[in-house]
Amino acid sequence: MARCYARWTQYQGQEYRDQTIIKLNDYDDNWDLYASIILLNPGSALPQYDEQTFTSTLAKLNLPYFINQGQYFRFELDPLMRALVEYLADNGICTSVIKIYNLFNLRTEFAKSTEAIQCYEEIIKNLTPEINCLIHTNILEVEYGKNNELVIFAQGTSHTNIQLLEKQVNEYMGLAIKQNSTISALYKTPLNKKQFAFLPYQQNQQIYHPSYTFNYGNKTIFTDESCF
């Protein structure tokens, strides 16, 4: 059973979730980072407030990708998280950790990314330093690993032409290149445009968000060329 932990902040009526850690198998001791995944924004998952914070528990593990600032809680997996865990399990990846980063950290329950983007754009009209550090991930708090670990870009295209979000993508990509990470992305498959797969990164090719495949009945598959 997978477990999710993340940093959680409430500020001026908004909710922010970042530094999301998904342990693929809660019954083993493998906390090695398998992959980092770049998405658009957090989904509907909420913290389990009836439990203690997990900040000190995670800190004691000395995880190289753990940022020991703020309060961490355990979360129920939202539909997208569950789908990612299932995709990995179907391809034999049933242990270790994946970490999710977002272009913006505002938690919403909007089904469409365009609605989440609209909410984001309203907030940044009055962007203070306090809100900026909550809604955008500081690149200094991103750690992909030191051993060519996988970095998957699956943020979609809703952020296009929004300067702050395009800057965030460039920073995520720049760090992946600097750290010599193995880079892939979610693309339509070459032979069947109704299917999608996580494939090696190709510049100037449209990257999709996993929810696109859910909304339109398309299937995210793994080909022989898959990064997994």
N, C-alpha and C positions, 0 to 999 in steps of 0.2 A: 504494500500500500504506500502510495506516495504521500509526502508531507510538504507543506509549503510554509515558509517563513518569510516575512518581509518587514521593512521599516514603514511605519505608519505615523502620519501627522495630520491633525485637524487644525485648520487655520482659517479664520474669517469665514466660516460657514462652508468651506470646501475641504475635501479629503484627498490626501496625497499618499500614494504607495510607491515605494521604489526599493531597490536592492532586493529584489524577489529571488529567493533561493528555493528551488524545488528538489528535494531529496527523493530520488526515484524509488527507493526501497527503504522504508522506515525501519525495517527489521534487520538491517545489516549496519556495519560500521564504516561503510565506504562513503566518505565525504569528498572524494576527489572530484574536481570540476571536469565534466565531460564536454560541455558546450555552453556558450553564451548566445542568447537569442535577442535580436533587436526587434521590438514591436512598436506599435504606434503609441498606445497609452494603456494604463491598467484597465482590467475588466471589472466585473461586478463583485469579485470576492471581497469579503469583509473580515476583519479580525475576530477571533474568538475571545471576546472580552471576559468571558467567565473563567479564563485561564490566566496565569501569570504571564508577564512579559518573558520573552526568551532571549533578551539581550545578553545577559551574563552567561547563559547556557551556551550560546553560540560563541561568545568571546573565549570561553575556556577551551574550545576546540582548536584555537589558533589557526583558523582557516585563512589562507592567503588572500582569498577573495572577499572576506568579511570586513565590512566597514563598521568599526565600533563607535558609532555616533548615533544618537537618537534611540528610539524605542522600537524593538522588534516584537512582533506577535506571530502566533501561528494562525494560518488562514485555511478555510476550506478552499479546495480547488474550484475555480470557475470553469465553465465549459471549454474555453480555449486551452487552459492548463491541462485539463483531462485529456483533450485531444492530442496535445503534444506528448504527454506521457504514453498514451496508447500507441502513437506512431513509433515512438522509440522502442516500446516493448515488442511491437510487431517485428521489429528489426533486430531483436536480440539485445537491446540496450535496456537492462532492467535494474541497473545499479548505478551508483555515482550521483552526480548533481548537475542540474542545468540552472543557469542563472539568467533571469530576464531583465533586460534594460528597455526603457521606453524613450520615445522622442519627447514626450511630456508625461509627467507623473500624476496628472489629475485623474482621480478615479471617477468614472461615470458608469451609468447603467444603460447608456444609449446603445441601441442595436446597430445603428449606422455610424460609421466613423465620421461622416460629414457633420453629424450632430455634436459629436464630441469635439471636433475641430471648432465648431461655432462657439461652444462654451469656452474653449481654450482662448479663442481670439477675443472674447469679451473680457476675460481676466487680464490678458496682457496689455489691454488698453491702458491700464493703470499698474504697470509692472514695477513693483518696488523691489529693492534688494532682497527683502525677506521672502517675497513670493517667488522671485526668480530662482533662489536656491532650493525651493521646494518643487517647483513645477518643471525645472530643467535639471538633469543630472550633471554634476560637475565632472568633467573628464578625469579629474584626479581621483574620483571615487569609482573608477571603472578598472577592473582587473580581469583580463581574459585568461591569465595563466602564462607560464613561462616555457611550456613544452609543446608549442604549435597546436594548442587546443582549438577546437572548432568555434568559429563565430558565424552565426547565421543571421543574415539580414532578411527580415520579413515584415517590414514596416508598411508596405503598400505604397500608394501614390497620393493619398489624401493630403499629405504635408507639402506637396509641390507648390512652389511660389510663396511659401511662408518662410521668410528669411531666417527666423530663429530656429525653426525646425530643420531646415536644410543645413544650417550650421551644425546642428546636433548630429545629423547623419554624417557630415563630413568629419566631425571629430571622432565619432565611433569608428568610421572607416580608417581614418588616419592612424588611430591607435592600433587597430588590427594589423595594418601594414607594418607599422613600427615594431610591433611585438612579434612579427613573423607568424601570425596566427593562420590557421587554415580557414579560408573565407568561402562561404557559400551563401546562397539566397534561394527564395521560393520563386520558381518560374513555372510558366506553362511548359509542358513537355514538348520537345521538338516534333514528335510524330503525331501527337494527339492534343490539340489545343483545348480540349475540354478536361484535360487532366493536368495536375500540377505535381511538382516534385522539388525537393531540396537538392540543388545541383551546384557544382562549383561556380563561383562568382564570375560573371561576365559583364564587363563595363558596358554601359549604355543599353542594357536589356531591362525591360520593365520588371520590377520586383513586386510581388503580390503579398497581401496580408492573408493569413490563414482563414479569417472570417469570410473572405471573398469566396473561398471554395465551399464554405458551409452554406452561405446565403443562396447560392445559385445551383446547388445540387452537384457541383463538380467534386471530384475526388482528388485528395492529396495522396499521391502514390510515391513509392520509392522504386526507381529504376536501377539497372545495373550500374549506372553512373552516379547514383545517389551518394551524398556525402556521408551517410551513416554506414 
